Amino acid sequence: MKIDKSKNKLSNYLEDFIDSEYFQIGTKSFRKKYGIPLKGFKFPKDLKTRLTDLNYRSFYTLRRELEEEKWKMNDDAWHDMYDLFEKFPVQGVAVRIFLKIYLLYDFKLYEVLKSNYSINDFNFCEVGDIESIKKAIPVQNNALEDLISLEFGDFPVILKINPAIGQRVLVNYIESHWKLINYYLQKYKNKDSKLGKTRTRNKLKRERDRFIYKNRDLPYKDIVVLVSDKFPTVSKTIDEGSVGKIISLERKRRKQV
């Protein structure tokens, strides 16, 4: 399995972010302001299991744990928390849960970053589709949905890219996540469409074949002479037999849409 360099790069940056003077000072200030122990709350033994379970994508579990500690997050606390996280370049669910756990418990729960849910969240890239964008609209908005359909209708599979990514990491992301990308591609693939099936043809040969088809009513031996004069570099294998084959293929191609 190909190593995801994008995720590794972001993981290293996350470590640096936590160790930074900015985040450490902000963490101490936050804990002091809201009455959290300077070294954070005691980390519940079973929280690790429940947070990495498929049913615990959100932060609601931590809210309940905090209520058991007789301390609740008010609106100001949530606002201050997100202000502290704002400087980190990726704001996926996995990243936020990781930072929140550290802020409240002084504990780095790496399993959150390795979970299936963090495939997109914890990365400089994210693959998705047009339907996921429509579902993100908070209330029904037909005009906005129509605009999205118009803009992305022919490009329903979407790759969102963070500006901090480099070319190598981007290529690596596509290679290491090709199964996921291909899943979305197959979801929207039109089996009857010729798009993507058409072979790349040499431009000069294409012009030669069009010329042959245009003059298809002439005797084939005359067409061979004309083609040899007009397209000398791509006519070495042209004879009366190949002229007939090219005309047949061109006729078939023109009947297809």
C-alpha positions in Angstrom: 0.0 0.0 0.0 1.3 3.4 -1.0 2.3 5.7 1.9 0.2 8.9 2.0 2.8 11.6 2.2 0.1 14.2 2.4 -1.2 12.8 5.7 2.4 12.4 7.0 3.2 16.0 6.2 0.1 17.3 7.9 0.7 15.1 10.9 4.2 16.5 11.4 2.8 20.0 11.0 0.1 19.3 13.6 2.8 18.2 16.0 4.7 21.5 15.4 1.5 23.4 15.8 0.8 21.9 19.2 4.4 22.5 20.4 4.4 26.1 19.2 4.6 29.0 21.7 1.3 30.3 20.2 -0.7 27.2 21.0 1.0 26.4 24.3 0.3 29.9 25.6 -3.2 29.8 24.3 -3.8 26.4 25.9 -2.7 27.6 29.3 -4.8 30.8 29.0 -7.9 28.8 28.0 -7.6 26.3 30.8 -7.1 29.1 33.4 -10.0 31.1 32.0 -12.5 28.3 32.2 -11.3 26.5 35.3 -9.7 23.5 33.7 -6.8 21.9 35.6 -3.5 23.3 34.3 -2.6 19.7 33.1 -6.1 19.1 31.8 -8.9 16.8 33.0 -8.1 13.2 33.8 -8.4 11.3 30.5 -11.3 8.7 30.8 -10.0 5.2 30.2 -12.9 4.2 27.9 -13.0 7.5 25.9 -10.2 6.3 23.6 -12.3 3.4 22.5 -15.5 5.3 22.1 -13.9 8.2 20.2 -12.3 6.0 17.6 -15.5 3.9 17.2 -17.5 4.5 14.0 -20.4 6.0 16.0 -18.4 8.8 17.5 -17.4 11.2 14.7 -18.5 14.4 16.6 -17.3 16.0 19.8 -20.5 15.2 21.7 -18.8 12.5 23.7 -16.4 15.0 25.2 -19.3 17.3 26.1 -20.8 14.5 28.2 -17.4 13.8 29.8 -17.1 17.4 30.8 -20.5 17.5 32.3 -19.5 14.6 34.5 -16.6 16.8 35.6 -19.2 19.4 36.6 -17.9 21.8 33.9 -19.8 22.7 30.8 -18.7 24.4 27.6 -20.6 27.7 27.2 -20.7 29.8 24.0 -17.7 31.9 25.0 -15.6 28.8 25.6 -16.5 27.3 22.2 -15.7 30.6 20.5 -12.3 30.9 22.3 -11.5 27.3 21.4 -12.1 27.7 17.7 -10.2 31.0 17.7 -7.3 29.1 19.1 -7.5 26.4 16.3 -8.1 28.9 13.5 -4.4 29.3 12.6 -4.1 25.6 11.7 -4.5 25.3 7.9 -6.9 22.3 7.9 -10.2 22.4 9.8 -11.4 18.8 9.3 -13.4 16.9 12.0 -10.4 14.7 12.9 -8.1 17.6 13.4 -10.6 19.5 15.6 -11.2 16.4 17.8 -7.5 15.8 18.1 -6.9 19.4 19.2 -9.9 19.6 21.5 -8.8 16.4 23.3 -5.3 17.9 23.8 -6.7 21.2 25.0 -9.0 19.6 27.6 -7.1 16.5 28.6 -3.5 17.2 27.6 -3.5 14.0 25.7 -2.7 13.2 22.1 -5.2 10.7 20.7 -3.5 9.6 17.5 -6.1 7.0 16.8 -8.5 9.8 15.8 -6.2 10.8 13.0 -5.8 7.2 11.8 -9.5 6.4 11.8 -11.5 5.8 8.6 -13.3 9.1 9.1 -10.1 11.0 8.9 -9.2 9.9 5.4 -10.4 13.2 4.0 -10.5 15.4 7.1 -6.8 15.0 8.0 -5.3 15.9 4.7 -4.2 18.7 2.5 -6.7 17.3 -0.1 -10.3 16.1 0.1 -12.2 14.2 -2.5 -16.0 14.5 -2.7 -18.9 14.8 -5.1 -21.6 17.2 -6.2 -24.1 15.6 -3.9 -22.1 16.2 -0.8 -21.9 19.9 -1.7 -25.7 20.0 -2.1 -26.2 18.2 1.2 -24.0 20.8 3.0 -26.5 23.6 2.1 -28.2 24.3 5.5 -31.7 25.0 4.1 -33.3 24.2 0.8 -32.2 26.7 -1.8 -33.3 25.7 -5.3 -31.4 28.6 -7.0 -28.2 27.6 -5.2 -28.6 24.0 -6.1 -29.3 24.8 -9.7 -26.1 26.9 -9.8 -24.1 24.1 -8.3 -25.6 21.7 -10.9 -24.7 24.1 -13.7 -21.2 24.6 -12.4 -20.3 21.0 -11.5 -22.8 19.0 -13.5 -20.1 17.8 -16.0 -17.5 17.5 -13.2 -19.4 15.8 -10.3 -16.3 14.4 -8.7 -14.5 17.1 -6.8 -10.9 17.3 -5.4 -10.5 20.1 -2.9 -6.9 21.2 -2.5 -5.4 23.2 0.4 -3.0 26.0 -0.9 -0.2 24.7 1.3 0.1 21.5 -0.7 3.0 20.8 -3.2 3.0 19.0 -6.5 4.6 15.8 -5.2 2.2 15.6 -2.2 -0.8 16.2 -4.5 0.3 13.4 -6.9 1.0 11.1 -4.0 -2.5 11.8 -2.6 -4.2 10.9 -5.9 -2.1 7.7 -6.1 -2.6 6.6 -2.5 -6.4 7.5 -2.6 -7.1 6.3 -6.1 -9.6 3.6 -4.9 -11.6 6.3 -3.1 -11.4 8.6 -6.1 -12.4 5.8 -8.5 -15.4 5.0 -6.2 -16.7 8.5 -6.9 -15.8 8.3 -10.6 -17.7 5.0 -11.1 -20.7 6.5 -9.2 -21.2 9.1 -11.9 -19.7 7.3 -14.9 -22.0 7.2 -18.0 -21.5 3.7 -19.4 -22.9 4.8 -22.8 -20.7 7.8 -23.2 -17.8 7.8 -25.6 -16.0 10.4 -23.5 -12.9 8.7 -22.1 -13.1 5.8 -24.5 -11.8 7.7 -27.6 -8.2 6.9 -28.4 -5.7 9.8 -28.7 -5.0 10.1 -32.4 -2.0 11.8 -34.1 -3.2 15.2 -35.4 -1.6 14.8 -38.8 -3.0 11.3 -39.2 -6.4 12.6 -38.3 -6.2 15.2 -41.0 -5.0 12.5 -43.5 -8.0 10.3 -42.6 -10.4 13.2 -43.0 -8.9 14.0 -46.4 -9.2 10.3 -47.5 -12.9 10.3 -46.4 -13.6 13.6 -48.1 -12.3 12.1 -51.4 -13.9 8.7 -50.9 -15.7 8.8 -54.2 -12.4 8.8 -56.2 -10.7 5.6 -57.2 -8.7 4.3 -54.3 -5.5 4.3 -56.4 -5.9 8.0 -57.1 -6.5 8.7 -53.4 -3.2 6.9 -52.6 -1.4 9.3 -54.9 -3.1 12.4 -53.5 -2.4 11.3 -49.9 1.3 10.6 -50.7 1.7 14.1 -52.1 -0.2 15.9 -49.3 0.9 13.8 -46.3 4.3 12.3 -47.1 5.3 11.8 -43.5 2.3 9.6 -42.6 1.6 7.9 -45.9 4.3 5.2 -46.1 1.8 2.4 -45.2 -1.1 3.8 -47.3 -2.3 1.6 -50.1 -5.6 0.9 -51.7 -6.5 -1.6 -49.0 -5.7 0.7 -46.1 -7.7 3.5 -47.9 -10.8 1.3 -47.9 -10.3 0.5 -44.2 -9.8 4.1 -43.3 -13.0 5.1 -45.1 -14.9 2.4 -43.4 -13.7 3.5 -39.9 -14.3 7.1 -40.6 -17.9 6.3 -41.8 -18.5 4.3 -38.6 -17.0 7.1 -36.4 -19.3 9.7 -37.9 -22.4 7.6 -37.1 -21.5 7.5 -33.4 -22.3 10.3 -31.0 
